[in-house]
Amino acid sequence: MYLNIHTHHIEADDAIIQVENLIIDSEISDEIWIKQIENSLPNQFFSAGLHPWYLKEGQLEADLTLLRRILAHPKVLFLGECGLDKICQTDWTFQINVFKTQIQIAEELQKPIVIHCVRAFSEIIQIKKLLRPRLPWLIHGFNNNEQILNQLIQHQLYISLGAALLQDKSNASRLITSIPIKQLFLETDDKNCTISSIFVAASKQLEVEVEYLQEKIYSNFKQIV
């Protein structure tokens, strides 16, 4: 089966294991969130987190309370996406504090983390070194340079590649062979493409069969969840 580790658009296909991202907002009642999860496809799972773009100081406590409730559902496998973004309007110190709080929640509830990171990889690594989390971290949508990739691999982060693989000259396409396959995932994120097209592109870059890649990535998935 194909595994889509991070998506905002579900494909109606029983041959895909999909992890849909929920951006938590307590202005929407928890009943609505739970109903969405309960009505999902058998092979559809979820991640849930407070995204740095949408953090609101005035409702943080309510958002964190709701996040804990959502994470308690067995189909919610990951906390995220959460993280740091230096080009969004959210106050930087506030971003860091909320990210650290979500790391603590993930550790408490035994949920791996899916990370959104824009121009803040050094800070992500510093926080990981400081807090020493036991649960896995996954950088989603990676398309950066080799130096950053090597640092992330060295610090045992999983790397998820997406639609950038469909561009032959992208960093993702150029560097995929540098990622240990035991740390690799694939995703569609919010892009208008299929996960099968991402797997085909990845298999060509790695010079392996799609079925081999399916097996290895599914094994990674079972390792962290």
Secondary structure, DSSP 8 states (H G I E B T S, - for coil): -EEEEEESS----TTEEEEEEEE--TTS-HHHHHHHHHTS-TTEEEEEE--GGG--GGGHHHHHHHHHHHHTSTTEEEEEEEEEETTSSS-HHHHHHHHHHHHHHHHHHT--EEEEEES-HHHHHHHHHHH--SS-EEE-S----HHHHHHHHHTT-EEEE-GGGGSTTSHHHHHGGGS-GGGEEE--BTSSS-HHHHHHHHHHHHTS-HHHHHHHHHHHHHHH-
